[in-house]
Amino acid sequence: MKPDTASPPPRTAWRREFRVLALRLLPWVVVVCVAGALSYLRLLDLRLTPLRNGARLLIEQSVAITTSELSNLSRDALVLGQNPALTTAVSGDNLSAIGTALLTFARASRPYARIAWVDGAGHERSRIENDDGIATLIDPARLRHSAPSPWLKSLSDLLPTEARFTQLDDHDGGVWLHAASPVYDGRGRQRGMVVLTLDMRRLLAQLQALDSAGIQPIQLVGPDGRVVEAGAATPGLPFTDPELWQLMQEQGRGRREGPEGMWHFQDFLPTEPGPGRLASAPWHFIAHVPAETVRLLRSMSAWQSGGASALVLVLAAWATGRRRQIERERERLLADLQSNHRALATAKAEAEAALQRLQQLQTELVQAEKLASLGLLVAGVAHELNTPLGSAKVTASTMSRRLDDALRSAMTDTLTLQQMRTVLDNQRTGLDIVDHSLSRAGQVIVLFKQLAVDRGAVERRVFALDDLLSDVRRLLNARQMAPDVALYIEPVPGLMLDSYPGPLGQVVENLVGNAQLHAFDPDAGPRPPHAAPAEIRVCSQIDPHSGCLEITVIDNGSGIDASVLPRIFDPFFTTRRGRGGTGIGLHLCHHFCTQVLGGRVTVATSPGQGSRFMVQIPLRAP
């Protein structure tokens, strides 16, 4: 039994195709996923970078503004502590003069919230308050004479020419920063300090005014972790975000990105530590990018990278499917090709068998054609021999009868000498007729032998065209051409051929003889008086295109009639039947050119203008 070659069920084939496509698409999925993740990170980084740069810029601007503000505060405290008018008033313990000195300085300097002179015991002795830009000396009854504030205790160890900041003070609905500088009398004794109080709300407003797209306003965080802002107290970062506060304490400057958004922070020292003291606790500036902004940027990046990855996967799936479709089509075409190849092999075998039968039939047809040609040739030869042989037979029988008559007359002694001479003259004439007829028959037989000669018996050798045409000229001159026809032969000097000189010479000789016999037929009457002298030219040249030898036989005779032209190369066709024409000359030319020399012969003619026979043969015969 034959094996089962039926195709698998459609469901099984579908599963197999699905597995093939899945395996081919798997590398694409891996590559696209990795590339998508990298592109997502890159896109997100490109979108977050402007926010990071903006946050760093905001912090740098905040540091610059705060530094400038605190520098002015520190300088003014030093200037006021060393004010000569204040020093003189303090030396004389003149409160009025002290108040005047403080008021004068308040009006000339920046609008500080309060300017006060505190004695060595920590009690206010004179104070200037600034209300809407107007400096006012406070009544002594409103001065603070109670126990010193905690922040004043931190200023007890002030050094000469030193200005020190206190901790931020957030009472009375505001945020205050105090700067103190010692005051000395004329004898160099410390007589308390001047305290300048800065309302931080104006500085905070400047920081809030700094703006950058996508970033919340800058925040100032005090040393205790609380955000410096006017109003109710809020819990500090140690309670709301201890991880961020811990990171700020460890690094001083950095960034943290998390679910709450992106935080940028940098610490800030209000003043440098004095000699022999530790640095004060730093403040911190924080720039916060909200979580909503970060999520939006993450979502945009994810959509773009995911969309691009999905598009690439779709294209990869399409390309993989298309490639698989092409492979299936190729497999189908290969199967069809194999089937066609088998069918073609069968057809080839059948064609070869048919070709063998055709070749066998062709061989039989060639044999039949040869026999038919031989029959035609024999019929033509018989026709050509019939006339001279018939004439010779009639003449011989007539001569025999007359000779018998002469013998009978001689036996009866009635034959006279004159009659004997007459009989002898008739016999001579008859013998001439028989001789001519037999010569004509011999010529026909010679032509028949030339026509039937085998090609393999023709000699092939290398020869010069000059020598061949010279031999042809001598043969034509030996035939005694008509004296009124001029012959011109123009060979190619030094041209050598590897061919058959005998057939080529016979062709040229027959073409020249044919021109002399038919183009200048004396039986057609004399040439017109105005006609050019009769001439035959044999020209030879090398064809520049084919490289073959061209031999042209040109005459200016009567030309060839159009009704005769198609048959001039047929064997035994002649227009001079009974006048010496055999119809074999041009047929021999065509036979030698095509069958022996491997070329061709063509003719161009115009009645009354002459004819041009051109023989074209290769320099090396096949």
C-alpha positions in Angstrom: 0.0 0.0 0.0 1.1 3.6 -0.6 1.9 5.7 2.4 -0.6 8.2 3.5 0.4 11.5 2.0 -2.7 13.4 2.8 -2.2 17.0 4.2 -2.7 17.4 8.0 -6.0 18.7 9.4 -6.5 22.5 9.2 -6.4 22.8 13.0 -3.1 21.0 13.3 -1.6 23.0 10.4 -2.8 26.2 12.1 -1.1 25.2 15.4 2.1 24.4 13.6 2.1 27.8 11.8 1.4 29.5 15.1 4.3 27.8 16.8 6.6 28.7 13.9 5.5 32.4 14.0 5.8 32.5 17.8 9.3 31.2 17.8 10.4 33.6 15.1 8.7 36.5 16.8 10.2 35.7 20.3 13.6 37.4 19.7 11.8 40.5 18.4 9.7 40.6 21.6 12.8 40.4 23.8 14.7 43.0 21.8 11.7 45.4 21.6 10.9 45.0 25.3 14.5 45.8 26.3 14.7 48.7 23.8 11.3 50.0 25.0 12.5 50.0 28.6 15.6 51.8 27.7 13.7 54.3 25.6 11.3 54.9 28.4 14.1 55.6 30.8 15.7 57.9 28.2 12.5 59.8 27.5 11.7 60.2 31.2 15.3 61.4 31.8 14.9 63.9 29.0 11.7 65.2 30.5 12.9 65.3 34.1 16.2 67.0 33.2 14.7 70.4 32.7 12.8 70.1 36.0 16.0 69.0 37.8 17.9 71.9 36.3 15.1 74.3 37.2 15.1 73.0 40.8 18.8 73.5 41.1 18.5 77.0 39.6 15.7 77.9 42.1 17.9 76.7 45.0 20.9 78.6 43.7 18.8 81.8 43.4 17.3 81.3 46.8 20.8 80.9 48.3 21.9 84.0 46.6 19.0 86.1 47.8 19.2 84.8 51.3 23.0 85.3 51.4 22.6 88.9 50.2 19.9 89.6 52.8 21.8 88.1 55.7 25.0 89.8 54.6 23.3 93.2 54.8 21.8 92.3 58.2 25.2 91.3 59.6 27.0 94.3 58.1 24.3 96.7 59.5 24.6 95.1 62.9 28.4 95.7 62.9 28.1 99.2 61.6 25.5 100.1 64.3 27.6 98.4 67.1 30.6 100.6 66.1 28.6 103.8 65.5 30.5 106.7 67.3 27.3 108.5 68.3 26.0 105.3 69.9 29.3 104.6 71.6 29.4 108.1 73.0 25.8 107.9 74.2 26.4 104.5 75.8 29.5 105.8 77.5 27.4 108.6 79.2 24.5 106.3 79.7 22.4 108.9 77.9 19.2 107.1 76.9 17.9 110.1 74.9 21.1 110.2 72.9 21.0 106.4 72.5 17.4 106.6 71.2 18.4 109.4 68.8 21.4 107.4 67.5 19.2 104.3 67.0 16.4 106.4 65.3 18.9 108.1 63.0 20.3 104.7 62.0 16.9 103.2 61.5 15.8 106.0 59.1 19.1 105.7 57.1 19.2 101.9 56.9 16.9 99.3 55.6 13.5 98.9 57.1 14.2 96.5 60.0 11.3 95.4 62.1 13.0 96.4 65.4 16.4 98.0 66.4 17.2 97.8 70.1 20.0 98.4 72.6 20.1 95.7 75.3 22.3 96.3 78.4 24.6 93.7 79.9 21.8 92.3 82.0 19.8 91.5 79.0 17.1 94.3 79.5 16.0 96.5 76.7 17.1 100.1 77.3 16.0 101.6 74.0 14.0 100.3 70.9 13.0 101.5 67.5 10.1 99.8 65.7 9.3 100.1 62.0 5.6 100.3 61.1 4.9 100.5 57.4 8.3 102.0 56.7 8.0 104.6 59.5 10.7 104.3 62.3 9.3 105.2 65.8 11.1 105.4 69.1 9.2 103.3 71.6 8.1 104.7 74.9 10.4 103.4 77.8 7.3 102.1 79.5 6.8 99.6 76.8 10.3 98.2 76.9 11.0 94.7 78.1 12.4 94.6 81.6 11.6 91.0 82.4 14.0 88.1 82.2 16.0 87.9 79.1 14.6 85.9 76.1 16.2 82.6 75.4 17.7 83.8 72.2 19.4 86.6 74.2 21.3 84.1 76.3 23.0 82.7 73.2 24.5 86.2 72.6 26.3 86.5 76.0 29.7 85.5 74.6 29.8 88.0 71.7 33.3 89.0 70.7 34.4 92.4 69.6 33.6 93.2 65.9 31.3 90.2 65.7 27.7 90.0 64.4 25.8 86.8 65.3 22.4 85.5 64.2 20.0 83.9 66.6 17.7 81.0 65.9 14.5 81.8 63.9 11.8 83.2 66.1 8.2 82.5 65.0 6.0 84.2 67.5 3.3 86.8 67.1 2.2 85.4 63.7 5.5 86.2 62.1 9.0 84.9 61.5 11.9 86.9 62.9 15.6 86.7 62.7 17.8 88.6 65.2 21.3 89.8 64.5 23.4 91.2 67.5 26.7 93.0 67.7 28.5 94.1 70.9 28.7 97.8 71.9 31.8 99.2 73.8 32.2 102.5 75.6 35.1 104.9 75.2 37.1 102.9 77.7 36.7 99.7 75.8 34.2 98.1 78.2 31.3 96.2 76.7 28.1 98.0 77.4 25.5 95.5 76.1 24.7 94.9 72.4 22.6 96.2 69.6 20.0 93.8 68.2 18.5 94.2 64.7 15.4 92.1 64.1 14.6 91.2 60.4 11.0 90.3 59.4 11.6 87.1 57.4 8.2 87.4 55.7 9.6 89.8 53.1 12.5 87.3 52.4 10.0 84.5 52.2 7.9 86.5 49.8 10.9 87.0 47.6 11.6 83.2 47.7 8.0 82.5 46.9 8.1 84.8 43.9 10.8 82.6 42.3 9.1 80.5 39.7 9.9 77.6 37.5 7.4 75.6 35.5 6.3 72.3 37.1 8.1 73.1 40.4 6.4 74.2 43.6 7.6 77.4 45.4 10.9 77.1 47.2 10.8 76.2 50.9 13.1 77.3 53.6 13.6 74.7 56.4 15.1 75.6 59.7 17.6 73.7 61.7 14.9 71.9 63.6 13.4 70.6 60.3 10.3 72.9 60.3 9.4 74.8 57.2 9.9 78.5 57.8 6.5 80.2 57.1 4.3 82.8 58.7 1.3 81.5 60.6 0.5 78.5 62.6 3.3 76.1 63.5 3.6 73.0 61.4 5.3 69.7 62.2 8.8 69.4 60.8 10.3 67.0 58.3 11.5 64.7 61.1 7.9 63.8 61.7 6.4 64.2 58.2 9.2 62.7 56.1 12.0 61.3 58.3 13.7 59.6 55.4 14.1 62.8 53.5 15.2 64.6 56.7 17.8 61.9 57.4 19.1 62.2 53.8 19.4 66.0 54.1 21.3 65.6 57.3 23.7 63.1 55.7 24.4 64.7 52.3 23.7 68.4 52.7 23.0 68.6 49.0 21.2 66.1 46.7 18.0 64.8 45.2 15.4 62.2 46.1 12.8 60.8 43.8 9.9 58.7 45.1 6.2 58.3 45.1 5.7 61.8 46.6 7.5 63.4 43.7 11.1 64.7 43.2 12.9 66.6 46.0 16.0 68.8 45.5 17.7 70.1 48.6 20.8 72.1 49.7 22.0 73.2 53.1 22.8 76.8 53.9 24.9 78.3 56.8 23.7 81.8 57.8 27.2 82.7 59.2 30.6 81.2 59.6 31.5 79.9 63.1 33.4 82.3 65.3 36.8 81.5 66.9 36.6 78.6 69.3 32.9 77.8 68.5 31.2 75.2 66.5 29.3 76.1 63.4 25.6 76.8 63.9 23.0 74.3 62.6 22.4 74.9 58.9 19.2 75.9 57.2 17.9 74.0 54.1 16.3 75.0 50.9 13.9 72.5 49.3 12.5 72.5 45.7 9.7 70.0 45.3 8.3 68.7 42.0 4.8 67.4 42.7 4.0 63.7 42.3 1.3 64.6 39.8 3.8 66.2 37.5 6.2 63.3 37.8 3.4 60.8 37.2 2.3 62.8 34.1 5.8 62.8 32.7 6.1 59.0 33.5 2.8 58.4 31.8 3.8 60.4 28.7 7.1 58.6 28.4 5.5 55.2 28.9 2.8 55.9 26.3 5.4 57.1 23.8 7.9 54.3 24.4 5.1 51.7 24.7 3.4 53.0 21.5 6.7 52.9 19.6 7.4 49.4 20.9 3.9 48.2 20.0 4.3 49.7 16.5 7.6 47.9 16.1 6.1 44.7 17.4 3.2 45.1 14.9 5.7 45.7 12.1 7.8 42.8 13.2 4.8 40.5 13.4 3.7 41.7 9.9 7.2 41.2 8.5 7.5 37.8 10.2 4.1 36.8 8.9 4.9 38.1 5.4 8.2 36.3 5.4 6.4 33.1 6.4 3.9 33.6 3.7 6.7 34.1 1.2 8.3 30.9 2.5 5.1 29.0 2.1 4.6 30.4 -1.4 8.2 29.4 -2.2 7.6 25.9 -0.9 4.5 25.7 -3.0 6.4 27.0 -6.0 9.2 24.5 -5.4 6.7 21.7 -5.2 5.1 22.9 -8.4 8.6 23.2 -9.9 9.4 19.7 -9.0 6.1 18.5 -10.4 6.7 20.5 -13.6 10.3 19.2 -13.7 9.0 15.6 -13.7 6.4 16.5 -16.3 9.1 18.2 -18.3 11.4 15.2 -18.1 8.5 13.0 -19.3 7.8 15.5 -22.1 11.5 15.6 -23.0 11.7 11.8 -23.2 8.6 11.9 -25.5 10.2 14.8 -27.5 13.4 12.9 -27.9 11.6 9.8 -29.1 9.6 12.0 -31.5 12.9 13.7 -32.6 14.4 10.3 -33.3 11.4 9.4 -35.4 11.6 12.7 -37.2 15.3 12.3 -37.8 14.6 8.9 -39.2 11.9 10.3 -41.4 14.2 13.2 -42.4 16.9 10.7 -43.4 14.4 8.8 -45.5 13.2 12.1 -47.0 16.8 13.1 -47.8 17.4 9.8 -49.4 14.1 10.2 -51.4 15.2 13.8 -52.2 18.5 12.5 -53.4 16.9 9.9 -55.5 14.5 12.5 -56.9 17.4 14.9 -57.6 19.3 12.2 -59.2 16.3 11.3 -61.3 16.0 15.0 -62.3 19.7 15.1 -63.0 19.6 12.0 -65.1 16.5 13.3 -66.9 18.3 16.5 -67.6 21.5 14.8 -68.7 19.4 12.4 -70.9 17.6 15.4 -72.4 20.9 17.1 -73.1 22.5 14.0 -74.5 19.5 13.1 -76.6 20.0 15.9 -79.1 23.7 15.4 -80.0 23.4 11.6 -79.9 20.2 11.6 -82.0 21.9 13.9 -84.5 25.0 11.6 -84.6 22.7 8.5 -85.1 20.7 10.1 -87.9 23.9 11.3 -89.6 25.6 7.9 -89.2 22.5 6.0 -90.6 22.4 8.4 -93.5 26.1 8.0 -94.2 25.7 4.2 -94.0 22.8 4.2 -96.5 24.6 6.4 -98.9 27.7 4.3 -98.6 25.7 1.2 -99.4 24.3 2.9 -102.5 27.8 3.9 -103.6 29.0 0.3 -103.1 26.2 -1.1 -105.3 26.9 1.5 -107.9 30.6 0.6 -107.9 29.8 -3.1 -108.3 27.8 -2.4 -111.4 30.5 0.0 -112.8 28.1 2.8 -112.9 29.9 4.9 -110.2 31.8 7.8 -111.8 34.7 9.6 -110.3 32.7 12.7 -109.7 30.1 10.6 -107.9 32.8 9.0 -105.8 34.1 12.5 -104.8 30.6 13.5 -103.9 30.1 10.4 -101.7 33.4 11.1 -100.0 32.6 14.7 -99.4 29.2 13.7 -97.9 30.9 11.1 -95.7 33.4 13.8 -94.5 30.5 16.2 -93.7 28.6 13.4 -91.9 31.7 12.5 -89.9 32.1 16.2 -88.9 28.5 16.2 -87.8 29.0 13.0 -85.8 32.3 14.3 -84.3 30.6 17.6 -83.2 27.6 15.8 -81.7 29.9 13.4 -79.8 32.0 16.3 -78.6 28.8 18.0 -77.4 27.8 14.9 -75.6 31.2 14.6 -74.0 31.0 18.2 -72.7 27.6 17.4 -71.1 29.1 14.3 -69.5 32.0 16.4 -68.1 29.6 19.0 -66.6 27.6 16.1 -65.1 30.7 14.8 -63.5 31.5 18.3 -62.0 28.0 18.6 -60.7 28.0 15.2 -59.1 31.6 15.4 -57.6 31.7 14.6 -53.8 32.7 17.5 -51.6 35.2 15.5 -49.7 37.2 14.9 -52.9 37.8 18.6 -53.4 41.3 19.7 -52.3 41.6 22.2 -49.4 44.7 24.3 -48.9 46.0 27.8 -48.1 46.4 29.9 -51.2 46.7 33.5 -52.4 43.7 35.2 -54.0 46.1 36.9 -56.5 47.3 33.6 -57.8 43.8 32.2 -58.1 42.5 35.2 -60.1 45.6 35.2 -62.3 44.9 31.5 -63.2 41.3 32.4 -64.0 42.4 35.2 -66.3 44.7 32.8 -68.2 41.9 30.2 -68.6 39.5 32.9 -69.8 42.0 34.2 -72.3 42.6 30.6 -73.6 38.9 30.4 -74.3 39.3 33.4 -76.7 36.7 35.8 -75.2 34.8 38.1 -77.5 37.2 40.8 -78.7 34.6 43.6 -78.0 34.2 42.6 -74.3 36.9 44.0 -71.9 37.7 42.0 -68.8 39.1 43.7 -65.6 40.2 41.7 -62.6 41.0 43.6 -59.3 42.3 41.3 -56.5 43.0 42.1 -52.9 46.8 42.2 -52.8 48.5 39.7 -50.5 45.2 38.2 -49.2 45.5 34.5 -48.1 42.6 32.1 -47.8 42.3 28.7 -46.2 39.7 27.2 -48.5 39.1 25.3 -51.8 40.8 27.0 -54.7 39.3 24.7 -57.4 35.6 25.4 -56.6 36.3 29.1 -56.1 38.1 29.4 -59.4 35.2 27.5 -61.1 32.7 29.9 -59.6 34.6 33.0 -60.9 35.1 31.4 -64.3 31.4 30.4 -64.6 30.2 33.8 -63.6 32.4 35.5 -66.1 31.5 33.0 -68.8 27.8 33.5 -68.0 28.1 37.2 -68.3 29.9 37.0 -71.6 27.3 34.5 -72.9 24.1 36.1 -71.7 24.8 39.8 -71.0 26.5 40.3 -74.4 24.5 37.8 -76.6 25.5 38.4 -80.2 22.2 36.9 -81.4 20.4 39.7 -79.7 21.8 42.2 -82.2 24.5 44.9 -82.0 24.7 47.2 -78.9 23.2 50.7 -79.2 25.6 53.3 -80.6 25.4 55.4 -77.5 26.0 52.5 -75.1 29.2 52.3 -73.1 31.9 49.8 -74.2 31.1 46.3 -73.1 33.1 45.3 -70.0 33.2 42.7 -67.2 34.8 43.6 -63.9 35.8 41.2 -61.2 36.3 43.2 -57.9 37.3 41.8 -54.5 37.3 43.3 -51.0 37.0 42.4 -47.3 33.6 43.2 -45.8 34.3 45.5 -42.8 31.3 44.1 -40.8 31.5 40.4 -41.4 35.2 40.0 -42.2 34.3 37.8 -45.2 35.7 38.0 -48.7 33.4 39.6 -51.3 34.1 38.8 -55.0 31.8 40.8 -57.3 31.4 40.1 -61.0 29.8 43.2 -62.7 28.8 43.6 -66.3 27.1 46.5 -68.2 25.2 44.2 -70.5 21.5 43.6 -71.1 20.6 42.5 -67.5 18.3 39.7 -66.5 14.5 39.7 -67.0 12.4 39.8 -63.8 10.4 36.7 -64.8 13.6 34.7 -65.2 15.5 35.9 -62.1 13.9 33.5 -59.5 15.1 30.4 -61.5 18.6 31.3 -62.6 20.2 29.0 -60.0 18.0 26.0 -60.8 19.8 23.1 -62.5 19.3 22.8 -66.2 17.4 26.1 -66.5 18.7 28.1 -69.5 17.4 30.7 -71.9 19.7 29.5 -74.6 18.3 26.0 -75.1 19.5 24.7 -78.4 22.1 27.6 -78.7 24.8 26.1 -76.5 23.2 26.7 -73.0 23.1 23.8 -70.6 21.6 25.5 -67.4 24.3 24.0 -65.2 26.8 26.9 -64.8 25.0 29.1 -62.4 23.7 26.0 -60.5 27.3 24.9 -60.0 28.2 28.4 -58.7 25.4 28.3 -56.2 26.3 24.7 -55.2 30.0 25.5 -54.7 29.4 28.7 -52.8 26.8 27.3 -50.3 27.9 23.6 -50.0 31.7 23.8 -50.4 32.9 27.3 -49.7 30.5 28.0 -46.8 29.2 31.3 -48.2 26.5 32.6 -50.4 25.9 34.1 -53.9 23.4 36.9 -54.6 22.5 38.8 -57.7 21.3 42.3 -58.4 20.2 43.3 -61.9 18.4 45.9 -63.9 17.2 45.2 -67.4 19.3 47.2 -69.9 21.7 48.3 -67.1 23.7 45.1 -66.4 24.0 42.6 -63.6 26.0 42.3 -60.4 26.8 38.8 -58.9 28.3 39.0 -55.5 30.0 36.0 -53.9 30.6 36.2 -50.1 32.7 33.5 -48.5 34.7 33.3 -45.2 38.5 33.5 -45.3 38.6 30.1 -43.6 36.2 27.6 -45.1 34.1 25.5 -42.7 
